Each structure stands twice: as C-alpha cells, then as structure tokens.
Amino acid sequence: MTFSNLIGRGAFALAAAATMAIAPMGAEAKDWRGWNIHVEDYPVSHGMEAFMAEVEEKTGGEIKGKVFHAGVLGSQPDAIEQLRLGALDFAVFSLGPMGQAVPATNVVSLPFIFKSIPQMYELMDGAGGAALGEALEEKGIVALGYYDAGARSFYNSIQPINTPADVEGMKIRVMNNDLFVDMVNNLGGNGTPMAFAEVYQSIKNNTVDGAENNPPSYESTSHFEVAQFYSLTQHLIIPECLCMSKKAFDALTPEQQEIVKTAGKNSTDLQRKLWGEREAASMEIIKAGGVQVNEIADKSAFQAAMGPVYDGYLAANSDMTDLVNLFRNAD
Ligand code: BDP
C-alpha cells in the first residue's frame, strides 16, 4: 500500500466520522431487545411480536428488534432493572412483582381490588392507568398499554379449595411481592415466593403444594399436570404493562414516538382479544387433562380474610391511600 493510498483512506474515515457526528439524533438504525417471560405461542408473545412488526414497518426499518421469549433473558426483577438502565428496550411485565421498583403499582396487587375484568379495563384505560403510568415514568419506564392477564386462582395437588379453611397448612407459591405472602398467610396457608420458572418442578417434588395463576399460564406451563385441583377463587386481577425503557423512548424522534405509541395501543387491543380466546382454549385443555375445576359462587369468605392485608398495607404506606381509594371505590 502506498503512502498516498493511506492518506486517502484516512481522509475517507474522517469524512465518514464527521457525517455520523452531524446525523440528527435518532437517525441511526436501532436494534431493540424485547424481554418476555412467556413461551412463543401465548397472547402476550403475539402482542409483543405485533408491536415490534408495526414499529419496524412504520419506521421503514429505522427501528428493528427481536422479542426474546420464554424468559431466556432472565427473571422479571432483573429485567425491570435492565429496562430502566436501557439494556432492554421493551418488555411485558406483570404489575405483580413491580411493586419493589415502583411502589404505586402495588395497588393492583391487592386481592379483589378490581370487581371484574371490564372494570379493570375501564380503570386502566382511564385515571388508574394514568396514575400508574406517571409512577412508572418517574422510575424510567414508559407504559404503552395494559395487557389483560385475566384473574388468578389457586391450584394444588391435594384437594379442591372451597373455603379459606381448605387452604390451611398449604404451601403455596406466589410471585415475588410481600403482599402475596400476606394474602396466602391470611388464608391460613404458607405463601412462598419463587421464580415462575421453578414452579413446575417444585410442585412435582412437593416442595410446594400448589400455586395460583390464570388459566393460560396454568396451562402453558403444564402446571396443571402436577397440580390437578383448580379452584376459581379469582382473588387477583393483575394487568400487565407493555413497557418501554424511557431511555430508549427519549432517544426517538417525535415521529417515531408517535409510531411507537400507536403500535402499543394496537398491540394492546390485539392482546386483549387473543386473551379471551386463549382463556377458553386453556380451560378446555386442562379439563381434558384431568383437572378437577371448581367454581366458587360466593367469594365473600375469601374477601373478608383479606381485611388485614389491606390494613397492613395502608398502615405501612399511608401515602398510597388516595390511589387505593381511586381503585377501591370505583363503580
Ligand atoms: C403470569 C404472568 C407472568 C408472571 C407469572 C408468574 O403473565 O408475568 O411471571 O404469571 O406467576 O400469569 O410468575
């Protein structure tokens, strides 16, 4: 290589570097990473894929990305931190284990706080969701929409649960949040926090007697194969958040931000529709798999047992009183 050739290359490299430096912010192609705890064929997963596809298409490929399913990028508590730091760009999180990072979200982890799924939609699409959105944003998370995760009910390998007395002495896995430990303990059981990925094995080897979840998660994880009593207590309705890293969101142009918000809304609509279909399908699968399902027409004994959970929570978090009342007193 001659000397003048070398000079020529150097000048080219300098020119290229200068072009990159003056390119407008947000103009470089982005390559997003999305975190998901669920398997690929699941309403959350389809919602996330649709979100990414719409963002990719509408930005003409300026933003590309990949959804990593089945929790391969780690547990939810770790993923929340990564998202806040910008190491992950988007995710769908249950608001259940979000309380530690964003205390206001604990309001939806209070048992029986919502009266029904339609009421949950109304609150989350209105004042309730807006209040939680602000709290999330203060912690570096942008809520683009709230997905449906139905209602959670208890399942176990011992017996049907019809009254709180049936929970007596049972070791029940819960998501990582003291409120859920308190919830099970106030029913006379032993609430045991544990990562989602460990539950199947723990029920199988009797480390725990059961857990609690919505029909699609109970089915998609095969927990129903090892815990064949499903009792429809429906004690928790916990929405999920299609969340973006505020760091990643703030790095977008205003046009891109609009595209992302619209895609978030569209994917939420899609996920909610798919959720209803999957719930029905999951109930069929578990029944065909030998599960004994029992309805609980009168849930008042379970609700009454939750009084101390509310009292303890409000005593320790008096600053949350107005927020709890906003949800609790809604029609
Ligand atoms: C599922 C939620 C998921 C939770 C899981 C759990 O969709 O986000 O991680 O429950 O129980 O219903 O851990």
Residues whose N, C-alpha, C, O or C-beta is under 5 A from the ligand:
A	BS01	BDP	I37 S94 A149 M175 F196 E212 N214 S217
